[in-house]
Amino acid sequence: MIFPQNVSQLEAMLQSPWFLAALVWSMVVKGIALWQASQLRQKIWFVALFVVNTFGILELIYLLFVAKAIVEVKWVQEEGTRPKPKKERK
């Protein structure tokens, strides 16, 4: 049961610009991280990102370090962009 004092506290919190900014930030970063984890077929990361709420901290770690490294490795493998050996001069 919700008591009247809790409702007023909830209304005050929802009107705070800091709370709304943190809420929007968390939702955007979480959405991007979940999409990236699903595209890379990483089920464990997807579940961890979905369940744990860290206001974007875990999501940023995933996006900046884990997913970025995997995407770079896959891109190099698909494109075959290895440095070519230099030609020998005669």
PyMOL commands that set and color helices and strands:
alter all, ss='L'
color gray80, all
select helices_A, chain A and resi 4-15+17-39+43-51+57-79
alter helices_A, ss='H'
color red, helices_A
deselect
rebuild
show_as cartoon
